[in-house]
């Protein structure tokens, strides 16, 4: 059974470990820069094992080398958003962390899942500086926006969330693209069920969801949903499931984007991204996708 290593045992990292335990995905080992933090948090989770019927061990360690020996690595370390701050404002601090990790991952043979913000820039930077195969590095990206859009549609209609499908592409930020043509309820386009203005309002709600959570909760950033999404992506890798998830990966000409990470639907398995799909977008959506690519390139200094 493949082991998942988690770098960072803060809110996202620790809760991702919890979701992985609840799903019985496999062994988990986590490490945090704060000594003892990961050990204590994962011990707390494991003490619920008799109730949750966890089949695999979870443990913390203060050894970075031990975590980096994992088969699948989830990077959940770094600064998080404060009220009023943008994801881009985290770039300077978190890029230093990713660059440091990149030096230690140059020969990493497994798959890396990135949750650190701004995720598209962090994925791009990690692939570039570690020299890793771009198919083996992916960020949460659009997966979180998809989950939020599915929830919003289900809430509006009063239907079961599992019957709702959605898509999100581009940069995981306030300009994420949510093509309504691909948002459906039991196969029925959501535009046939809700007024156009309502559909657009729901998409706008999703774009601002991260900031809304920060403002309303009074804490630094969302973490329950991001942790659940991180666990979902890791599970797809560990189980070699072939799931189609909107992850952020470095593109090589898809929708005319190259050399930067953006979210597109991708098939996820044991070796990472095996296939990237190119949905048909409107002319306006294509322009916004191109603008997303330019924004990521500028942020990391490629343009």
Order of alpha helices (4+ residues) and beta strands (2+ residues): beta-alpha-beta-alpha-alpha-beta-alpha-beta-alpha-beta-alpha-beta-alpha-beta-beta-beta-alpha-alpha-alpha-beta-beta-beta-alpha
